[in-house]
Amino acid sequence: MKSDIDRLMAERNLDALIVFGGEAENPHRIYLTHGHEANSTIFKKRGRPAVMLTNSMEIENARQSGLDVITYDELKIFELWAQYRDDRDMQLVKIWERYFERFGFSEGRVGVYGFGSLGASWETLKLLSQHFPKLEFVGERQQTIFDVAVATKDADEIKLLKDIGQRTNLVMQAAWDFIGGHRADGDTVVKPDGAPLTIGDVKRFVRIKLLEYELEDPEGMIFAQGRDAGFPHSHGNDAEPLRLGKAIVFDLFPRDMKTKYFHDMTRTWSIGYAAPEVQKAYDEVMTAFNAAMSAYKVGEKTSRYQEIVLDVLEECGHPTGRSHPGTTDGYTHSLGHGLGIQVHESPSFTHLRDDDVIQLGNVFTIEPGVYYPERGFGIRVEDTLYVAENGAIHSLTPMHKELVLPLKG
């Protein structure tokens, strides 16, 4: 949680942290600014609130974050731009010198975070290290402060994620109803004018519906049919018509337009009817899904639940990443992942590591699946779950899990 950041800084012996970043989206900055991101740099001393450094054009949006805001004009940075305009390196050094003076910060360990140009960040940190020898700039390669903090959500975040989940489920239901309102001509789903209803048509409908619920699709939904559904991250072919009896993996992971938090859910549909091997595989995936759901418990290692799903699917005859490492058929991925400001956060649910445990405040997905591209189908079912204060684990994804989508047009 955000309230853990000072404790985490102390554990890592950090006296301050900096979140670098320009105009591009920056999840670490979004997290600290409660979704009110501006083109800014964040500076935080341990035990003190974070501060945003930004230009005057961004000040109103920056203030909505609730953080203290300091503008470049307030620090008279324009004087340094003019004085050192022919020496950009020294200009940068002097600007940071003024920042550190403003914060009363002259020595200590500084954690460096943010998203941006790797090369530019590397050169900037080398330059600052040379000119501020009493400051030690450090990074983290494994579980960073932000990885640990975002793994648990506070009450306000849970409330927000519940609301985003409700809206996402309404969009998913609308997509089901939209497709179901059409008719078939042979094995092809068609529009009222007889033209094929395509995957692109469905995605367009969904994106419009997302906007109605103040959601967006920044990473591109998955709507993959037949052989494409057999590749877990295939987004599908927009020009392909919808066909009867073909498995469709519909993975929808939209983001709230204001707060930038995500929901994540997947359903597998087969229009009109399901082929016997698709129905059988779907039932086996749901058996694995329910086995994990009934076993979840606070304090247990997340790897245990991946092992439960592996046991079920291997017993059903599916190859897995445990029984057949590197396989591209069968169950090929982990059981789930944390969810919040980013689609993929801590904790992880894999048999390949056992250092994550289920905690109060976790929000994570459960998404077993099996994939057989050469047999022309894939199956995945996914809910987002949260762990309540009493340890109970609830789904944020109440959308039904029916496989066969009937046409009523």
C-alpha positions, 0 to 999 in steps of 0.5 A: 500500500502507499502507506508502506512506502516509508517503511519500505524505504527504511528497509532498503536504507533509502533516504529519498526517492526520485521518480523520473519521467517526461510526458509519457505515461509513468506508472510509478508517477501515476501511483504516487499522484493518485492518477492525476499525472502531470509532466513532472518529476517526483521527489520524496524524502523518507518520512515526508510527503512526496513533492511534484516538480512541474511547469506552470502549464501543468500546475492545476492538474498537478494540484489535483493529486493532493501532493505539494507542487513546486513549479520550475518558475518558482525555482527560477529554473529559467535563469539556469536555462539562459545562463547555461544554454550552451552547456546542457550538461552543466545546465542539468547539474545546476537545475538539480543543485537547485532542486536539492537545495530547495528540499534541504537534501545534500547527502544520502542514498536516493532510489531512482524509479520511473519509466522513460528512455533507458539511455537518457536516464543512464547518462543523467544518473552518471552525470549527477553521480559525478557532480553530487558525490555525497549522494548515492543513486541506486536502483532495484532489479528485483522486487522494488519498493513499488512492486511491494507497495502495489501488491496490496491495496487499501480500502479506497483502491478496493472500492475503486477496483470494484467499480471498474470491475462492475463497469467492465462486466457491463461492457462484456455483457453488452458484447455478448448481447451484441453478437447474440442479436445477429443471425447466421448465414451458413456457418457465418454470423452476418449483419442485417444487410447480409455482410459478415460480422467481423472481429473488427466490428466487435472490437469497435462496438466494445471500444465505443461501449467502454467510452460510455462507461469512462473506460479505455483500451490502451493495451488492446483487447484480445478477441481471437477465434479458432486457431488464433485463440490457440495462441494466448496473446494473439489479438485476433484478426480484425478482418475475420468473420465470426463463425459458428462453433469456433472457440473465441477467447475474449480477454478484456482488460480496460483502464479507468480513464481518470484513475488509470486502474485496470480490470482484467477478465476473460471469457471463452465463447462459442457461437451457436454451439460448441464442438465436442473437443472444445466443450470437453476442454472448457469443462476441464479448464473450469474444473481447474478454475474451481479447484483453485478458487475453493483452495485460496487462503491468506498466508499460503504461497501463490505457487500452491495454486498453480500446482493445483491447476497443473495437477488437474490439467495434467490429470486430464491429459493436457501438457503443461509447463511443468510436465513439458517445459517449453510446450506451446500446447496445453497449459502454457502460462502461470495462473495469474498476476496482481492487478492495479495501476498496471495490468501485471503487478505483484504477486505472481502465481507460478510454480517456478518461484515460491516467494509470493504469498496471498496477503490481505489487500491483494488484487489478482487474477485467476486465469487457467487455460489450454491452447491447441492452435493446430487443432484450431482452438484455445480456452481461457477463463479469467476473473479478478479477485480481491482479498478482504480485510477478514481474509475472504476472497471475492471475485470482482468479475460476476459475468456468467461463464456460459460457453455457448453464445446463442444467436437470436437475430 
